[in-house]
């Protein structure tokens, strides 16, 4: 029997098993084996890659599949496989509060190809900035802090040594910056402000993603030009987009000058714990963005 959301409720045994899987050690940052989820085969040529609509119709990701995904094991997939996962997700609700972040590149796409794609002087400039971005992403960036009501966010930076490196690299006097507290009370810098809104995905236009746009960061309160300009329209021209894997866990894509650069994950374990039971029971997803035709619940 299907419920009013169009899916069959999970049985008690299945629900208990799924809940156990969600809170097991493999559900956090461990378990780096490839996730056992449906993925379409493809070859080296572009024409062998699967059509996303056909993939979703034939091999939709079930709630059980979504529970198998973690920040660690998504990162072992190649780029085409990550794209296949992302294309079968919906945006979910716009996050609120602090989300821990991890960025990663994958075989078959990302930062390494950016100078080649942009070419000329623009490619040379991008190449010079990639080292800065990799250092920022690798150690300095710890996630994003969302203000859902105002539809803005800032990036969370807590590592002292990496912050010192960045300030020296950009020749910025630390006294010109204003450190703040993260939502959990830790000392941090909240830098690189961005607007947050629903918009068309640059990968998959069948439905919207949550867009994080740095193009107009200089219009946001608290903008600190000496450092925040790095990500804006006169800097790296960063544009992120995210979709929800399950409550508290998002998969993201970062673009530089509208060219895909890297993947990232965002995770808030408090949200995951509080919202997981309802998601497991019904598959219902609260959508702030347009989910495409017929997408109200996660598939069985």
Phi and psi in degrees as a GROMACS rama.xvg file:
@    title "Ramachandran Plot"
@    xaxis  label "Phi"
@    yaxis  label "Psi"
@TYPE xy
-96.139  145.925  UNK-2
-85.3818  -178.517  UNK-3
-69.173  -11.3641  UNK-4
-90.6924  -2.08924  UNK-5
92.4053  10.0873  UNK-6
-127.517  155.872  UNK-7
-78.5244  130.304  UNK-8
-61.2357  143.753  UNK-9
-70.8957  141.076  UNK-10
-68.2799  164.525  UNK-11
-59.9391  -42.3462  UNK-12
-64.8363  -42.6441  UNK-13
-67.0668  -39.1062  UNK-14
-64.1884  -43.1766  UNK-15
-63.8598  -41.3063  UNK-16
-65.0367  -41.1221  UNK-17
-66.7997  -41.1868  UNK-18
-63.9813  -40.0266  UNK-19
-63.5718  -40.0519  UNK-20
-64.1363  -36.5133  UNK-21
-66.5571  -37.421  UNK-22
-96.5884  -1.36667  UNK-23
-68.1724  165.398  UNK-24
-58.8931  -30.4132  UNK-25
-68.6662  -16.9349  UNK-26
-83.5363  -9.83568  UNK-27
-97.7361  -107.422  UNK-28
-112.727  5.21175  UNK-29
-91.65  -162.309  UNK-30
60.5323  79.8741  UNK-31
-99.2776  9.11936  UNK-32
-67.5147  154.545  UNK-33
-59.1934  132.543  UNK-34
-67.6624  139.215  UNK-35
-89.1372  81.6459  UNK-36
-127.768  158.612  UNK-37
-68.3485  126.598  UNK-38
-135.994  140.631  UNK-39
-83.8463  140.323  UNK-40
-71.7591  154.274  UNK-41
-156.644  163.995  UNK-42
-111.055  -164.46  UNK-43
-75.0797  -30.7213  UNK-44
-79.5701  145.398  UNK-45
-59.6039  -36.7653  UNK-46
-67.2599  -12.1682  UNK-47
-83.7655  -9.35244  UNK-48
-74.1368  144.523  UNK-49
-75.8539  146.334  UNK-50
-72.4648  129.446  UNK-51
-62.7858  -39.2213  UNK-52
-63.7706  -41.948  UNK-53
-66.0317  -41.2591  UNK-54
-60.6862  -45.153  UNK-55
-68.1779  -35.4067  UNK-56
-67.3695  -38.4709  UNK-57
-91.1648  -30.489  UNK-58
-139.425  61.2634  UNK-59
-62.4905  146.393  UNK-60
-76.9739  123.286  UNK-61
-83.706  169.793  UNK-62
-60.4461  -37.0993  UNK-63
-62.4919  -39.2964  UNK-64
-64.0162  -43.9685  UNK-65
-63.9871  -32.6505  UNK-66
-70.262  -20.7009  UNK-67
-78.5279  -17.857  UNK-68
-83.9363  136.497  UNK-69
-134.756  162.741  UNK-70
-55.6338  -33.9819  UNK-71
-74.5278  -45.4286  UNK-72
-82.6222  -21.4562  UNK-73
-62.4698  -34.9167  UNK-74
-70.7748  -11.4741  UNK-75
-91.0221  -7.63493  UNK-76
-75.931  158.971  UNK-77
-85.1225  172.78  UNK-78
-64.4859  -38.9885  UNK-79
-61.6027  -39.8775  UNK-80
-68.437  -39.9029  UNK-81
-62.5806  -40.675  UNK-82
-61.813  -38.5326  UNK-83
-64.6717  -37.94  UNK-84
-65.2286  -50.8969  UNK-85
-58.0104  -40.6727  UNK-86
-67.3762  -20.4303  UNK-87
-98.1682  9.0417  UNK-88
-101.123  160.422  UNK-89
-111.752  168.929  UNK-90
-66.2769  -36.5727  UNK-91
71.1336  -166.553  UNK-92
-77.4278  148.006  UNK-93
-63.8363  126.9  UNK-94
-65.2386  164.89  UNK-95
-140.272  134.755  UNK-96
92.1491  -164.039  UNK-97
-89.2443  133.673  UNK-98
-125.551  125.407  UNK-99
-70.6868  141.164  UNK-100
-126.089  149.898  UNK-101
-138.041  131.864  UNK-102
-109.412  154.545  UNK-103
-158.547  150.926  UNK-104
-104.722  162.894  UNK-105
-135.892  157.738  UNK-106
-60.2247  127.937  UNK-107
102.462  5.61755  UNK-108
-179.514  168.093  UNK-109
117.09  -157.37  UNK-110
-57.033  -37.3303  UNK-111
-58.997  -30.4779  UNK-112
-91.2749  -5.90943  UNK-113
-61.9049  -50.8885  UNK-114
-58.4171  -38.1275  UNK-115
-62.8183  -42.4014  UNK-116
-68.7196  -43.0782  UNK-117
-74.0304  -40.8636  UNK-118
68.7716  165.769  UNK-119
56.8158  -149.081  UNK-120
-63.7997  -36.2576  UNK-121
-64.5504  -40.4784  UNK-122
-65.6015  -38.9801  UNK-123
-63.7349  -42.4217  UNK-124
-65.0795  -40.7242  UNK-125
-63.7391  -40.9559  UNK-126
-60.4763  -39.4781  UNK-127
-66.9799  -29.6547  UNK-128
-89.9646  -16.2296  UNK-129
-62.3952  -38.1918  UNK-130
-59.3265  -40.6084  UNK-131
-63.2649  -46.5644  UNK-132
-63.4876  -42.4828  UNK-133
-63.1848  -38.9703  UNK-134
-68.4872  -42.5473  UNK-135
-59.5088  -46.7342  UNK-136
-72.7355  -35.3356  UNK-137
-73.477  -38.5679  UNK-138
-127.747  -34.8442  UNK-139
-81.4922  -40.6072  UNK-140
-79.5005  123.827  UNK-141
-112.768  1.73782  UNK-142
142.309  -164.832  UNK-143
-130.005  146.189  UNK-144
-113.862  113.746  UNK-145
-93.0475  140.847  UNK-146
-113.996  92.2456  UNK-147
-59.8535  -41.6846  UNK-148
-62.9959  -42.302  UNK-149
-90.068  -6.19945  UNK-150
58.6983  47.308  UNK-151
-137.962  164.758  UNK-152
-147.166  166.964  UNK-153
-135.856  154.161  UNK-154
-90.46  137.801  UNK-155
-94.1618  125.664  UNK-156
-129.692  122.661  UNK-157
-127.191  -15.0281  UNK-158
-78.6984  114.662  UNK-159
-62.5641  -47.1421  UNK-160
-63.7028  -41.7382  UNK-161
-69.545  -35.3207  UNK-162
-64.4291  -41.6847  UNK-163
-60.3011  -41.2418  UNK-164
-61.1293  -46.0344  UNK-165
-64.703  -42.9794  UNK-166
-61.6255  -40.5113  UNK-167
-67.2665  -40.2992  UNK-168
-62.2926  -39.4786  UNK-169
-93.9009  -0.0507749  UNK-170
56.6643  49.3532  UNK-171
-108.849  132.746  UNK-172
-79.7354  122.287  UNK-173
-57.5316  -29.782  UNK-174
-65.9069  -14.492  UNK-175
-84.6695  -7.43052  UNK-176
-103.546  159.367  UNK-177
-117.337  103.395  UNK-178
-70.3763  151.979  UNK-179
-135.559  -177.236  UNK-180
-102.526  140.826  UNK-181
-74.2211  166.806  UNK-182
-57.5442  -23.8471  UNK-183
-94.2601  11.1432  UNK-184
91.3669  4.77186  UNK-185
-85.2913  150.933  UNK-186
-69.6562  135.995  UNK-187
-162.814  170.569  UNK-188
-108.751  134.015  UNK-189
-110.459  102.652  UNK-190
-120.534  175.403  UNK-191
53.33  68.0122  UNK-192
-68.3692  154.385  UNK-193
-150.852  154.622  UNK-194
-84.7232  146.806  UNK-195
-122.012  128.195  UNK-196
-158.408  170.037  UNK-197
-87.0448  135.371  UNK-198
-160.107  169.815  UNK-199
-67.8478  135.926  UNK-200
-69.6261  141.487  UNK-201
-78.0442  -13.0542  UNK-202
-96.4941  -43.8081  UNK-203
-138.154  99.3373  UNK-204
-81.8584  7.26471  UNK-205
-72.4482  -21.1671  UNK-206
-153.699  166.004  UNK-207
-82.7058  159.759  UNK-208
-119.925  168.191  UNK-209
-83.3724  119.336  UNK-210
-99.281  135.745  UNK-211
-114.101  107.949  UNK-212
-113.312  118.54  UNK-213
-95.2439  2.52445  UNK-214
-62.8079  -32.2128  UNK-215
-118.011  32.0801  UNK-216
-62.7346  -26.4548  UNK-217
-71.0545  -6.38916  UNK-218
-94.6295  -4.56729  UNK-219
-93.0038  146.803  UNK-220
-58.3094  140.191  UNK-221
83.637  4.88371  UNK-222
-59.7913  129.754  UNK-223
-118.039  97.0797  UNK-224
-56.9653  -33.8703  UNK-225
-58.3775  -28.6701  UNK-226
-123.633  -36.8292  UNK-227
-67.7783  -23.2159  UNK-228
-64.0672  -18.2741  UNK-229
-56.7736  -36.8385  UNK-230
-95.7819  -6.62223  UNK-231
-85.7638  -163.668  UNK-232
-66.0109  -24.4702  UNK-233
-101.606  8.77261  UNK-234
-118.269  -122.6  UNK-235
-79.0131  -8.53619  UNK-236
53.0124  56.0446  UNK-237
-79.6382  139.169  UNK-238
-139.8  119.467  UNK-239
-103.984  157.964  UNK-240
-143.527  147.328  UNK-241
-135.763  152.504  UNK-242
-135.543  155.086  UNK-243
-87.9226  129.356  UNK-244
-79.5249  -49.583  UNK-245
-159.671  167.743  UNK-246
-52.0369  128.257  UNK-247
87.2531  -1.06385  UNK-248
-139.737  117.89  UNK-249
-122.539  147.069  UNK-250
-107.649  131.447  UNK-251
-126.382  162.925  UNK-252
-132.548  132.773  UNK-253
-111.349  136.499  UNK-254
-120.958  143.785  UNK-255
-116.727  121.995  UNK-256
52.5792  39.0221  UNK-257
65.5749  15.8964  UNK-258
-107.268  128.972  UNK-259
-59.98  133.368  UNK-260
-116.883  -49.2653  UNK-261
-161.318  165.922  UNK-262
-100.785  158.248  UNK-263
-153.172  160.627  UNK-264
-121.2  152.381  UNK-265
-129.001  137.059  UNK-266
-144.048  131.801  UNK-267
-128.649  104.853  UNK-268
-69.7257  -27.3523  UNK-269
-64.7316  -43.8521  UNK-270
-64.5169  -41.3982  UNK-271
-59.9116  -43.4165  UNK-272
-68.0806  -41.6837  UNK-273
-75.7441  -28.5224  UNK-274
-104.774  -6.79472  UNK-275
-67.953  -36.129  UNK-276
-62.2317  -46.5965  UNK-277
-64.7231  -38.5288  UNK-278
-65.713  -42.678  UNK-279
-64.8101  -37.4833  UNK-280
-73.7041  -42.9569  UNK-281
-116.88  -22.9634  UNK-282
75.8238  3.1803  UNK-283
-67.6417  133.337  UNK-284
-121.315  123.963  UNK-285
-76.7119  119.709  UNK-286
-108.271  124.593  UNK-287
-90.2385  -22.0222  UNK-288
-113.148  165.742  UNK-289
-68.3646  120.515  UNK-290
-90.5503  1.34077  UNK-291
89.432  167.433  UNK-292
-64.903  128.133  UNK-293
74.8791  10.9781  UNK-294
-105.261  93.345  UNK-295
-115.096  -31.1414  UNK-296
-126.974  160.825  UNK-297
-71.4567  141.259  UNK-298
-65.1789  155.529  UNK-299
